[in-house]
Amino acid sequence: MYEELIDDVEEALHDQKDTKDTSLHVYKHRLEMCNAPADSLESPTTTNEVEALDRLWYKNCQHSPRLIGTSEGTVRPGLHHEAIVGGYSVLILMNKLPGKTLSMDMFCKMPLEERQSVREAFKEAWL
């Protein structure tokens, strides 16, 4: 799948006079990394999320989901059309809180005063 992307970029880069081969090499490496199975279950993002949920539960925070459990495994064929078969998957199960989910995009589009209010509420809940 990513081989076609590399071919397209290679063709585009060769049309540019001042492009160095290192650009193509870096691009190929990044695409290969994005499309290759992980070789470890260790992920700083996953670890940080689980630790944050644990810490918030310990502090009895009423405004964050409760971590119910985690499951680690290997991606099997047919799981999802974008999944990398043979890679690792980590599922994090938590309860759903009432209210509206606040995505980063939604937060960034809020007026400054509302963003500050959200920050203060989170700070109060965290501490």
N, C-alpha and C positions, 0 to 999 in steps of 0.2 A: 504494500500500500504506500509506504513512505518513499519507496524507490522512485515512483512517478514524480513525487514532489522534488526529489533531488535532481532528477533529469530536467525538470522545468526550470529550477533555479540555476542549474549548471548552464543551461542554454542562455538564460537571461544574463548571467554573470559574464559569459564569454562575449556577449554583445557589448559589454561595457569595457572601455579601453583601460581604465585605471584600477580595475578590480584585481586583487591578488588571489592566488590559489588558496591562501590561508582562509579566506572568507568562505569558500566552498567547503573546505575541510571542517571548519568549525560548524557550519550549517549541517553537514552530513552527520557529524558526531552528535549534535543536539537532536536531530530527528531520530537517529538510532536509539539514543537514550530514552526518548519519549515513546518509542514503539517496542522496546525490549522489556521482557518481564523483569521485575525487581529481583535482586538476588538476596534480599533480606527482608524480614518483617519489621525491622527497625525503621521507624519514620519519625523524625522530630515533630512533624505536624500532628501525627496521631498521638504520640506520647504527650505532647503539650496539651492537647485537647482533653485527654483522659485525666491528666494531672489537674488541670483547671477544674474539671467537673468534680473530681474528688475533693479538692480544696474548698470549692463553693459548698458542697454538701456538708463538709466538716464544719464550716462556718455557719451552717444552717441558713444559707441564702434562700430566700423565698422566690427569687426572680431568675433562677437558672434551672435548667432541667436536671433531674436526678439520673445519674449513671446507673443503669440497670445491669449492664454487663457488656463484655466484648467477646468477639469470636474472631479467630485468625485462621486462615486457610489458603488454599491454592485455587486460583481461578480455573474453573472447568469449562469446556466448550459449551456454548449455548447460553452462558450466563447473561451476556449483554453484547450487543454488536460492536461496542467500542472496547470491550474488555480484552486484555492481553492474556491469552490462554497460557497457563503455566506460571503466571505472575502471582503475587501474593495479594490477598484481600484481607482487610480488617473491617469488621462491622462493629459499630458502636450503637448500642441500644440504650435509648433514654426516653423518659416520658415527654409528652408534648404539653407545653405550658399554654394556658389560655392567653388570648390576646393576639396581636399582630406580630408576625415575624419581621424583624428589622434587618434588611440586608445592607451590606456596605454601600451599594448603589443608592438605596433609599436614604440612608444616613447622610451620605455626601450631598444629596440634593436638598436636604432640610436647611432652613435658614439657620444662621449661626447660633441664634438664641435657643432654638430647639435642640441643636446638636449639643450645646453646652448643658442643657437640662438633662439630656440622656446621659452625658458623661458624669454629671453630678449624681444622678440616680444609680448608675453603675458603681461609682466610687463608694457611695453609701452602702450598697448591697455587698460589695467586695470586702470592705473594711469592717 
